[in-house]
Amino acid sequence: MALRGLQTDFSHTEWFPHVSPSHFLLFGLMLSYFTTLSSQVQACSMKCKSKNISSQYQHCGIRSDGVHDLDCFGKYYSRGTINCVWKPGNHASDRMHTFIIQQPAKKYCRACHNITQFSQSVKLYENPNMTVEVFENSRSRNCTKAIFRGSPTSLFRCGPPSNVSFSRHSGRLDVNVSWKQEDVKAITYYSVRYKVVSSPSWNETNVESKDWSSCRVEDLNSSLVYIVQIRCVHNEKCSQCPWSEAYTVLPELTTQPVIVSIEDNDINEKQGRRLVSVTWTFSASELHDGYYVSIGKASGEAPCQQMKTSEPEIRLILSHSAYQLNISAANNASVSPAVSQTIPQREDMYGMGEEKLNVTVHNNTSFTIYWKDDLIKTFVCYSVEWREKGHNALYMSFYQNVQNSRTLFPLPEPLEPYKRYSITLHTRPDKETCNMKHINNSESTYGSTQFYFMEGSPISAPANISKLNVTLKSVLLQWSSIPEEDIRGFLLGYIIHYTQYHQRGTSTENNITVDPELNSYELSDLRSGTAYQVQISGFTSGGAGVRSTASFFKTDPENFNLSSVITVFAVVATVLIFGTPIIKRAKAVLWPSIPNPGNSNAMQKIDRACELELAAINTLQVEEWDTNSLQIVEKEAVIPASTLPLVLPLLCAAEDEEDAPEMTCDWNQTDTDSAAGETSPGDATDMFSDTQQTNLQSSPMVFSGGYTTMEMFQQTMPQRVAVNTAVTEGMESQPENMTVLKSGMDYVRQFSTSPSLDSEQPSTILW
């Protein structure tokens, strides 16, 4: 009603033109609060109006369903003041309570009326006994009451603790407590009691702490659930030490989570970052409250970020650096052994730094790193990590806003010669300090490369050299790479040293250089059936390394090939069997055989009629291989001039009879000195020429070709017989000096068919 009246009165804003209605409402609430508070204080400090004030509440009784559990206590360092608490009844409508405290020895009485809360603080004397009464619904016939009696000196209460934590491991339970500020100075020790959750009774003896904050309980079963209570140990400052509420302590977690998968994926919109998703399982899922996840850089750079999750998975946005991840299951009393997992550095990120990063080493404690892009327009905080393979990375963070390079000096550890280092540059979005603030979603990787402080030659050679596919002229070599720690520099390639051993005991060495990416090579252009020695070595800018152990092989010889011989024999046999008929048939089709007139029946008859008994014929004297003229000289003219025209046609017809068996007369070449005769060479030549031109043209034996038919021979047969008779008579007259003309003409024909005679100048025949 008062509040409502205030609202009504203050609603007339014309009384306060500069004050809004909301201000009036706030002022009214504050006034109502302080009025009620002051009335309560006055009531609690109000003296009792009568000496026997309790008689006014004789109608109130003590019932189980009424106000109950009245308890009063004080604090050692707040002596003269007690606090009383109670619980209301079940049937209280408005739950208005009356609080009365009396100390008869001091005639002290205080009454507090119309209390709505369930606690009350009041001042009193320290030593005399006191009586405290709480009445519920005192004006009602259903009034109930609760009574508390005690001495203020015995009401110094300490506890219960404000916070309790448990830790179980190896069958032990560690209890750590914290107390309220007013109890810390009064409590020196505390005790712990416990029982198995299914047990009706507590352990026989309580366990007492060694100080006011920590206590250890031994010989517990790690797999059981326990109920634990805590209270302080009594002393003059703590006359009351009530047991705390019951705490449930879950079993000890002895197994670690099992990581199921780790997925590493690129983030398209965030260059130099990756999304790492980790999933795990835990066998005792019903005994844990959640998981603790810690993530930090493998280099040891702070911080190590702690996270808690209730799900067995987590996603992190990380740079390409290496990280250490620890996952543990936890409940209110135990943390399981952590499963540790190293999230490796991105091995493919060296391509990111190609032509983007460069390192110049000054000495073993200083180097300068250069980057290509103009990063200082966007970033000013950087971090550099470098590491040797198999070792933890070293790091240095720095601030740079002037140039695209930074000289790091001095280094945390000196660089070692012949060791390969990988170096990575990270950018950070911070502006004030370049130290990492947190791990998740904090930095990006710009690029990475490799460098040496000092390079040397390899100290080991390729191993496991094998020789495959050995042939007449080639062999395939395969080998294992040189271990990185033995290369001592950037490998520029391999040198294959192969030596050829000759039959005379000498040898020749050759070298071939191959690319460092290769682990096999085919040696070609080798000599068959020859022994070779092979050694392989690697080389860097520091020089060639040691050679491998010598390996020997021998190329295949050119062996007798039975299958090839059988094939050749089969071909030859086929040609011998079937080749002759085929060749003959082909010759008959392509080059028809021309019959030899000398083998004809007609020529046989002519030959029998022309058998002449020849005398000695002077040898023809022909100028030695004269291709322009041919002279035949006779010592004596044995053939009369009158019969010469008749003989020449027969000689001409017989020139082609090369294979006639009956004509076996030989030419006898005469000496040059016997060439002189009765007829001079010039006269004989003229006579021969004239006679040939006259008689041959008119003779019936002149044919257009070199061969004739049977019918033509039969037509000319009478004439030839007559001629043969005349010739025979002339030849018989001079038998000693007769030269067989037919054989002579055959001899002449040999020269006439020579290619040298195919000239424009005519040949001359001298008789």
Salt bridges, closest charged atoms under 4 A:
GLU14 OE2 - HIS12 ND1 3.58
ASP65 OD1 - ARG63 NE 3.46
ASP65 OD2 - HIS91 NE2 3.46
ASP69 OD2 - HIS68 NE2 3.70
ASP69 OD2 - LYS87 NZ 3.60
ASP71 OD2 - ARG157 NH2 2.52
GLU136 OE2 - HIS97 NE2 2.87
ASP174 OD2 - HIS169 NE2 2.95
ASP174 OD1 - ARG216 NE 2.65
ASP183 OD1 - LYS75 NZ 3.09
ASP264 OD2 - ARG274 NH1 2.62
ASP264 OD1 - ARG346 NH2 2.93
ASP266 OD1 - ARG346 NH2 2.67
GLU301 OE2 - ARG428 NH2 2.77
ASP374 OD2 - LYS377 NZ 3.43
GLU385 OE2 - LYS297 NZ 2.95
GLU385 OE1 - HIS426 NE2 3.25
GLU388 OE1 - HIS391 ND1 3.96
GLU388 OE2 - LYS419 NZ 3.99
ASP430 OD2 - LYS437 NZ 3.84
GLU443 OE2 - LYS297 NZ 2.60
GLU443 OE2 - HIS426 ND1 3.93
GLU443 OE1 - ARG428 NE 2.93
GLU484 OE1 - ARG420 NH1 3.71
GLU509 OE2 - HIS497 ND1 3.76
GLU509 OE2 - ARG547 NH2 3.22
GLU658 OE2 - ARG749 NH1 3.08
ASP746 OD2 - LYS742 NZ 3.63
